[in-house]
Amino acid sequence: QVRLVESGGGSVQAGGSLTLSCAASGNIYSSNCMGWFRLTPGREREGVASIYTGDSSAVIVDSVKGRFTISQDKAKNTVYLQMNSLNPEDTALYYCAAALPASYWRACFRPVPREGDFAYWGQGTQVTVSS
């Protein structure tokens, strides 16, 4: 059974940093695409970053490039999203997602991760940035 568990969300002031973690279980991690998405009220869930766990090739969307970094710890089957210079517009529910391994190539090589390419989702972790 696949399970993705996010942690690390919280409340910070503008300019602050947070690191989100996503621990994966259920034989879904190896040589697959893992992604981070976020959801704000009134908007669709948007892709933020993705990483191919085979070689750590990563995609960061333009809106957070230079501030967010995605990384992994293969030994722990865990993906991280380091978020720096946070601003109120980053306030959202952040989700971790995993693609079907047979489709990792499609999920991980778009300039903007697409929700439909990911089959498994965590429960989300809230990030709130105050001004």
C-alpha positions as CSV (number, residue, x, y, z in Angstrom):
1,Q,0.0,0.0,0.0
2,V,1.4,3.4,-1.1
3,R,1.6,6.0,1.6
4,L,2.9,9.6,1.4
5,V,3.2,11.5,4.6
6,E,4.1,15.2,4.6
7,S,5.5,17.1,7.5
8,G,7.2,20.4,8.2
9,G,4.4,22.9,7.5
10,G,3.7,25.8,9.9
11,S,3.4,29.5,10.3
12,V,6.3,31.9,9.5
13,Q,6.7,35.5,8.9
14,A,7.6,36.9,5.4
15,G,11.2,36.3,4.6
16,G,11.3,33.2,6.7
17,S,12.1,29.6,5.7
18,L,10.5,26.2,6.0
19,T,11.5,22.7,4.9
20,L,8.7,20.3,4.0
21,S,9.3,16.5,4.1
22,C,7.5,13.7,2.3
23,A,8.2,10.2,3.5
24,A,7.1,7.5,1.0
25,S,6.3,3.9,1.6
26,G,4.8,1.1,-0.4
27,N,7.4,0.4,-3.1
28,I,6.7,3.6,-5.0
29,Y,9.9,5.6,-4.4
30,S,12.7,4.0,-6.5
31,S,13.2,5.4,-10.0
32,N,10.0,7.4,-9.9
33,C,8.9,11.0,-10.1
34,M,7.9,12.7,-6.9
35,G,6.3,16.1,-6.9
36,W,5.2,19.0,-4.7
37,F,2.0,20.8,-5.3
38,R,0.1,23.6,-3.5
39,L,-3.5,24.6,-3.2
40,T,-4.8,28.0,-2.3
41,P,-8.5,28.9,-1.9
42,G,-10.1,29.8,-5.1
43,R,-7.3,28.4,-7.2
44,E,-6.5,25.0,-8.8
45,R,-3.8,22.9,-7.3
46,E,-0.5,24.0,-8.9
47,G,2.7,22.2,-9.4
48,V,5.7,23.6,-7.6
49,A,8.5,21.1,-8.1
50,S,9.4,17.6,-9.2
51,I,12.3,15.3,-8.8
52,Y,13.2,12.0,-10.5
53,T,14.4,9.8,-7.7
54,G,16.7,7.8,-10.1
55,D,19.2,10.6,-10.6
56,S,17.8,13.6,-8.6
57,S,17.0,15.5,-11.8
58,A,14.7,18.3,-10.7
59,V,12.2,20.8,-12.0
60,I,11.3,24.0,-10.1
61,V,8.6,26.3,-11.5
62,D,9.5,29.8,-12.4
63,S,7.3,31.4,-9.7
64,V,9.5,29.9,-6.9
65,K,12.8,29.4,-8.7
66,G,15.7,30.8,-6.7
67,R,13.7,30.4,-3.5
68,F,12.6,26.8,-3.4
69,T,14.7,23.7,-3.7
70,I,13.6,20.1,-4.1
71,S,15.9,17.3,-2.9
72,Q,15.8,13.7,-1.7
73,D,17.3,11.2,0.7
74,K,17.1,7.9,-1.0
75,A,18.0,6.0,2.1
76,K,15.0,7.4,3.8
77,N,12.6,7.4,0.8
78,T,12.0,11.0,1.5
79,V,11.7,14.1,-0.6
80,Y,12.2,17.6,0.7
81,L,11.1,21.0,-0.3
82,Q,13.3,23.7,1.1
83,M,11.5,27.1,1.0
84,N,13.3,30.3,1.5
85,S,12.3,34.0,1.3
86,L,8.7,33.0,1.9
87,N,6.0,35.6,1.2
88,P,2.3,35.7,1.9
89,E,1.6,34.5,-1.7
90,D,3.2,31.2,-0.7
91,T,0.5,30.5,1.8
92,A,-1.1,27.2,0.8
93,L,-1.8,23.6,1.6
94,Y,1.2,21.8,0.2
95,Y,0.9,18.3,-1.1
96,C,3.4,15.6,-2.0
97,A,2.7,13.3,-4.9
98,A,4.1,10.3,-6.6
99,A,3.6,9.2,-10.2
100,L,3.0,5.7,-11.4
101,P,6.6,4.4,-11.9
102,A,5.7,3.4,-15.5
103,S,4.9,7.1,-16.2
104,Y,7.7,8.8,-14.3
105,W,9.1,10.1,-17.6
106,R,5.9,12.0,-18.4
107,A,5.5,13.4,-14.9
108,C,9.0,14.5,-14.3
109,F,9.9,16.2,-17.6
110,R,7.3,18.9,-17.8
111,P,8.4,22.5,-17.0
112,V,5.4,22.6,-14.7
113,P,4.4,19.5,-12.9
114,R,0.9,18.5,-13.8
115,E,-1.6,17.1,-11.3
116,G,-2.9,14.5,-13.7
117,D,0.5,12.8,-14.1
118,F,0.6,11.9,-10.4
119,A,-1.3,8.9,-9.0
120,Y,-0.7,9.1,-5.3
121,W,-1.1,11.9,-2.9
122,G,-0.3,12.8,0.7
123,Q,-2.8,14.5,3.0
124,G,-1.1,17.9,2.7
125,T,0.7,20.2,5.1
126,Q,-0.3,23.8,5.7
127,V,2.1,26.6,5.2
128,T,1.0,30.1,6.3
129,V,3.2,33.1,5.7
130,S,2.3,36.4,7.4
131,S,3.4,39.8,6.4
